[in-house]
């Protein structure tokens, strides 16, 4: 179908300040990240907190500037040119983890959803109102004419997240970056929200970058996945291949961690026991090696992503069956 978004060798380092403003550490939030997203595809970025997932989304939208690397949207490089910024911000929208923090509590729902239309000068007042009602129907907020008159505090958490989704959909984006969009919702509502996003993705052919630490929802919603560890993609490929046949010890550990508790597996020996994370400094070589039970001398050199299956790549010196 063709690539709609490409990220090439993206880097962003932050300086951690110590006492009296002195530089203490460099945090490699993203370190040479490359991936692409096909038209109509759901690409998952998964990893622990602090792995760099949200930073990548902010870099794509240019809300923060990369230190180096390139971002291409519809084969056009996105830089700081105002026309290019407008292109990426019209074509890509973001859904944040906390719906209440990402919308203005003083604005009515109708104004929140129509805000992107006003920012990008799309339609007149009547056309915008019509689009707001239409998109509220699409996210199943009924009756739309009543919902648009309410304030965010009058809605439930699940309804507020639907408002955020409606706002993202209002200008008909081609890519939606969904940053932990269901992690703050009740378990009973998560499946409904994921099914709604899946339905809209299929209906309109929207590409999603789904950012999560939850591999269960990732497998339900995603088609390809990139596993992030301390700013590096350590494994990438079709989601079933990666999650059913992981080739990197970190991916194995993440999968092992989501086993449902039950009398049968409560005392089950873990497939992989990783060590506790180290300090913020990253050792030379494989940055997972101070936690990895399979570490060998060769791990002192940084591994490249190597093909381990059909479109499946892993960055590990140890060949794991």
Secondary structure, 3 states (H helix, E strand, C coil): CCEEEEEEEEEEEEEEECHHHCEEEEEEEEEEEEEEEECCCEEEEECCCCCCHHHHHHHHCCCCCCCEEEEEECCEECCCCHHHHHHHHHHEEEECCCCCCCCCCCCEHHHHHHHHHHHCCCCCHHHHHHHHHHHHHHCCCCCHHHHCCCEHHHCCHHHHHHHHHHHHHCCCCCEEEEECCCCCCCHHHHHHHHHHHHHHHHHHCCEEEEEECCHHHHHHHCCEEEEEECCEEEEEEEHHHHHHCCCCHHHHHHHHHCCCCCCCCCCCCCCCCCCCCCCCCCCCCCCCCCCCCCCCHHHHCCCCCEEEECCEEECCCCCCC
